[in-house]
Amino acid sequence: MWIEQPPQFVRALYPGALWRICPEERAVYLTFDDGPIPEVTPWVLDLLREHGIKATFFMVGDNIRKYPDIYRMVVEEGHRIGNHTFNHIRGFEFRTKNYMANTEKANKIMQTDLFRPPHGHMRWSQYRMLRKKYRIVMWDVVTRDYSKKLRGPQVLANVMKYTRNGSIITFHDSLKSWKNHNLQYALPRSIEFLKEEGYAFKLL
């Protein structure tokens, strides 16, 4: 549970960040990190279109540079874009000045007010500066679809166990999630499960 659904003291590290939306509303918010990736993102888009779902894609700037057509597909289909830095860098490993420069380099391409830190952490100084410009979006459920230690049924089980009203759910349109087949297994089954449980899918 430490990873899949962060406890309150972890959330308190970034008190102004968005971890969960209204707990009184039977709705969830799908998000995808690390794209766009040509082998993966179009498949995700097809699945979301099939179900009439809009999601938020936290994208890596350098991936947009390499695959601008895939980026435009996401935008044109009405999904939201969030900043995930230009090079998917870890906040703790960079000085605040350099971290902010990398983030702004990405935002010159995406022009968004949403930000999610790669690996889920930032220095406090980075967090303070980012809050001046962005809504910082974390998550209530991380599926761990990227994990080599988990298989698709276990990823699906994380969604089924930890999702609740207002959950921000994080999948990854990444090669890690794709090559281990966790995304292909868990995402469509998660959507079906959430629909059966009466959740609406909303956009951040």
C-alpha positions, 0 to 999 in steps of 0.5 A: 500500500505504501506505493500503490496508495500513498499514506497521509504523511507522504501526501503531507510532504506536498500539502498543496498538491492534488492527490485525490478529487472530491471523495463524495463523488463516484468518479475517477481520473485516469492519467498516463505518464511518460509518453508519447510513445509511438508503440503505446500511446496510439493503442491507449488512445484507441481504447479510450476512444472506444469507451468515450473516456478523456484522460490526462497525459503527463508527457516528457518534453523530449518524447514530444520532440521526437514524436510530435504527430503522436502528441498532436493526436492526444491533443486533437482527441480532447485529452489534457496534457501535463508537464513531466519535465523535458528529460524525465529527471529526478528532482532530488538529483538536480539543483532547483535552478536546473530542474526548473529550467528543464521543466520550462523547456518542456513547457515551451512545447506543451503550454500547460498549467499541470505538472507531475514530478517524475518518480513522484518527488521534488525538493521542497524548493522545487515544489515551492517554485512550481506551485507558483505556475502549475497545479501539481498533480500527484495520484491516489492510486499508482497501478505499478504497471511499469514493474518487472515484479508484477504481472497484469493480474496484479496490476489490475488487482491494485486498481480494484483494491485501492480505487475509491471516489475521487481517485487519480489513477496513474498508468504509464504509456511507456515501453516498460509497461508495454513490453511486460504486457501489464498495460495491455492486460490491466488497462482495458480490464480496469476500465471495465471494472470501474464502469461496472462499479459505477464510476464516471471518468472525468478529466482533470 
